[in-house]
Amino acid sequence: RYEYAESGDEEKGRVIGQSIESGTVVSKMSEVAVTIGEGTNKVDLTDLSLEEQTGEAAKAILEAQRLRATLVEEHSDTVETGKVLRYEPQKAVPGEEVTLYVSAGPEIVSVPMPEITGMSEENARIVMETIGLQLGERREERSAEVAKGLIIRQDIAPKTETPQGTAVGYTVSTGRETKFMA
């Protein structure tokens, strides 16, 4: 007689047990029960191509397999924002929770904007590049108060959190207006 039991997927359809120990001599027409592996009802998530999907599309695929999905964002420099980076577990039984790790894009680091007014352009460039910022659009303006070649104004206020890589505009003094008398 045949009996069936849950087994590993690799044992599906194979004899995984019997009622009489192997090698035992039995009389003719004795009943021997064999247990056949049914495999599991686990869904192999590697077959679903989840990494090619957006988080929402992957969640819908999992829900169609009667799995629950939780989205967790992680920063990635290589995977497009919103796409699945990875998931856990690799196999799941209907009703189980699957965690989808979705790209939040590259991590953006912010730094406090330094005070560059009163500096020469070269000194300002060094200060800015040291913390990952850049000098941006350069403008010129006459000034009776600020010496020629020094920065009068900056487009982002000092101490403002600024994403690294930002180019910050500034205005440089051309000095006093020169008046000639005849």
C-alpha positions as CSV (number, residue, x, y, z in Angstrom):
1,R,0.0,0.0,0.0
2,Y,1.1,3.6,-0.7
3,E,1.2,6.4,1.8
4,Y,2.2,10.0,1.0
5,A,4.1,12.5,3.2
6,E,5.6,15.9,2.8
7,S,9.3,15.7,1.8
8,G,12.0,17.7,0.3
9,D,11.3,18.7,-3.3
10,E,14.2,16.5,-4.5
11,E,12.3,13.5,-3.0
12,K,9.0,14.2,-4.7
13,G,7.7,11.0,-6.3
14,R,10.3,8.8,-4.7
15,V,10.0,6.2,-1.9
16,I,11.2,8.0,1.3
17,G,10.2,5.2,3.8
18,Q,8.6,1.8,4.3
19,S,6.8,-0.1,7.0
20,I,9.3,-3.0,7.1
21,E,13.0,-2.4,7.5
22,S,15.0,-3.0,4.3
23,G,16.6,-6.5,4.2
24,T,13.9,-8.1,6.3
25,V,12.5,-11.4,4.9
26,V,8.7,-11.4,4.6
27,S,6.2,-14.0,3.6
28,K,4.7,-14.0,0.2
29,M,1.7,-11.6,-0.2
30,S,2.7,-9.7,3.0
31,E,1.6,-6.1,3.0
32,V,4.4,-3.5,2.9
33,A,3.5,0.1,3.1
34,V,5.8,2.5,1.3
35,T,5.8,6.2,1.8
36,I,6.1,8.4,-1.3
37,G,7.5,11.9,-1.0
38,E,5.1,14.7,-2.1
39,G,7.6,17.4,-2.0
40,T,6.7,20.6,-0.3
41,N,4.2,23.2,-1.2
42,K,7.0,25.8,-0.9
43,V,7.2,28.3,-3.7
44,D,10.7,28.6,-5.2
45,L,11.1,32.4,-5.4
46,T,14.2,32.1,-7.6
47,D,11.9,31.0,-10.4
48,L,9.9,34.2,-10.2
49,S,12.6,36.6,-11.5
50,L,11.9,39.1,-8.7
51,E,15.2,41.0,-9.1
52,E,14.0,42.2,-12.5
53,Q,10.9,43.7,-11.0
54,T,9.9,46.9,-9.3
55,G,9.1,46.5,-5.6
56,E,5.4,46.9,-6.3
57,A,5.4,44.4,-9.2
58,A,7.3,41.8,-7.2
59,K,4.9,42.3,-4.3
60,A,1.9,41.6,-6.7
61,I,3.7,38.5,-8.0
62,L,4.2,37.2,-4.5
63,E,0.6,37.9,-3.5
64,A,-0.6,35.9,-6.5
65,Q,1.4,33.0,-5.0
66,R,-0.5,33.6,-1.7
67,L,2.6,35.0,0.0
68,R,2.8,38.1,2.1
69,A,5.4,40.7,1.1
70,T,7.1,43.5,3.1
71,L,9.1,46.1,1.2
72,V,12.3,47.4,2.8
73,E,14.4,50.2,1.2
74,E,18.2,50.0,1.0
75,H,20.5,52.4,-0.8
76,S,22.3,51.1,-3.9
77,D,24.7,52.8,-6.3
78,T,24.2,50.0,-8.9
79,V,20.5,49.1,-8.9
80,E,17.8,51.5,-10.3
81,T,15.6,53.2,-7.7
82,G,12.5,51.1,-7.0
83,K,13.9,47.8,-8.3
84,V,14.3,44.7,-6.1
85,L,17.9,44.2,-4.8
86,R,17.3,40.9,-3.1
87,Y,14.7,39.0,-1.1
88,E,14.4,36.6,1.9
89,P,13.7,33.7,2.1
90,Q,14.5,31.9,-1.2
91,K,11.6,29.5,-0.8
92,A,8.3,30.1,1.1
93,V,5.1,28.3,1.9
94,P,1.8,30.2,1.0
95,G,0.9,32.5,3.9
96,E,4.5,33.1,4.8
97,E,6.2,36.5,4.8
98,V,8.8,37.4,2.2
99,T,11.0,40.5,2.7
100,L,11.7,42.4,-0.6
101,Y,14.7,44.7,-0.4
102,V,14.1,47.5,-2.8
103,S,16.7,50.1,-4.1
104,A,16.3,53.6,-2.7
105,G,19.0,54.7,-5.2
106,P,22.4,56.0,-4.2
107,E,22.8,57.3,-0.6
108,I,23.1,61.1,-0.7
109,V,25.4,62.5,1.9
110,S,24.8,66.1,3.0
111,V,27.3,68.4,4.6
112,P,26.9,71.8,6.2
113,M,27.7,74.6,3.8
114,P,30.8,76.5,4.8
115,E,31.1,80.2,5.0
116,I,33.1,81.3,1.9
117,T,32.4,85.0,1.9
118,G,35.5,87.0,2.4
119,M,37.7,84.2,0.9
120,S,39.6,84.2,-2.3
121,E,38.2,81.9,-5.0
122,E,41.2,79.5,-4.6
123,N,40.7,79.2,-0.9
124,A,37.0,78.8,-1.3
125,R,37.6,76.1,-3.9
126,I,39.9,74.2,-1.5
127,V,37.4,74.4,1.4
128,M,34.5,73.3,-0.8
129,E,36.3,70.4,-2.5
130,T,37.5,69.1,0.8
131,I,33.9,68.4,1.9
132,G,32.6,67.3,-1.5
133,L,31.1,70.5,-2.8
134,Q,32.0,72.6,-5.8
135,L,32.2,76.2,-6.8
136,G,29.3,76.9,-9.2
137,E,28.3,79.9,-11.3
138,R,30.7,82.8,-10.9
139,R,29.3,86.4,-10.9
140,E,31.1,89.7,-10.5
141,E,30.0,92.9,-8.7
142,R,31.6,96.1,-7.6
143,S,32.1,96.6,-3.9
144,A,33.5,99.5,-1.8
145,E,33.5,97.2,1.3
146,V,35.1,94.0,-0.1
147,A,38.5,93.9,-1.7
148,K,38.9,92.9,-5.3
149,G,39.0,89.2,-5.9
150,L,37.3,88.2,-2.6
151,I,33.8,86.5,-2.5
152,I,31.0,88.9,-1.6
153,R,28.1,86.5,-1.5
154,Q,27.3,82.8,-1.8
155,D,24.0,81.3,-3.1
156,I,23.6,78.8,-0.2
157,A,23.6,80.2,3.3
158,P,26.4,78.9,5.7
159,K,25.5,75.9,7.9
160,T,22.7,74.8,5.4
161,E,22.8,71.0,4.9
162,T,23.8,70.6,1.3
163,P,24.1,67.4,-0.8
164,Q,27.7,66.5,-1.7
165,G,28.4,67.2,-5.3
166,T,26.4,70.4,-5.3
167,A,27.8,73.3,-7.3
168,V,27.3,76.6,-5.3
169,G,27.1,79.9,-7.1
170,Y,29.0,82.9,-5.7
171,T,29.7,86.6,-6.4
172,V,33.3,88.0,-6.5
173,S,34.2,91.6,-5.8
174,T,35.7,93.6,-8.7
175,G,36.7,96.3,-6.2
176,R,35.7,99.9,-6.0
177,E,34.4,101.8,-8.9
178,T,37.3,103.9,-10.2
179,K,36.5,107.6,-10.9
180,F,38.8,109.7,-13.0
181,M,39.0,113.4,-12.5
182,A,40.1,115.7,-15.2
